[in-house]
Amino acid sequence: MTSHQSTQTMKPATAAKKLGVYLEATPAEFREGAVSRAELNALQADPPPWLRDLRRDGPHPRPVVAAKLGVSVSGLARGGITEPLTTEQIEALKQERPEWLERERATQAEVRKEAARLRKRDAERAERAERAEQGG
């Protein structure tokens, strides 16, 4: 029996998400066809000008906007940001420092702090369990 390996493809929306770009801002030929794993790898390894421009200038999808602002995607929604933003718009928000952004950044900092505390606690528990298992 011969093995037949098919080419793995993904929808343009999935590929755009993996590339960190807003699908609606990509070229029509990207949006209209399936993207193979090899094509995705090629785009990541050697981005064409349109991809470099989108990553630099936007518009950016919400997860990228949230990361650039240092907040969660939910925090963006609570702040009234529901549309993709350009890099220029993100920088303007950083300069303006609206109250919702400061509040959401503080919330995100607390979430990170708590996650670090839990990781440390779990690592200490695992270490204690390992020592107990070794009899010592």
Buried (B, 14 or more C-beta within 10 A) or exposed (E): EEEEEEEEBBEBEBBBBEBBBBBEBBEEEBBEEEBBEEBBEEBEEEBEEBBEEBBEEBBBBBEBBBEBBBBBBEBBEEBEBEEBBBBEBBEEBEEEEEEBBEBBBEBBEEEEEEEEEEEEEEEEEEEEEEEEEEEE
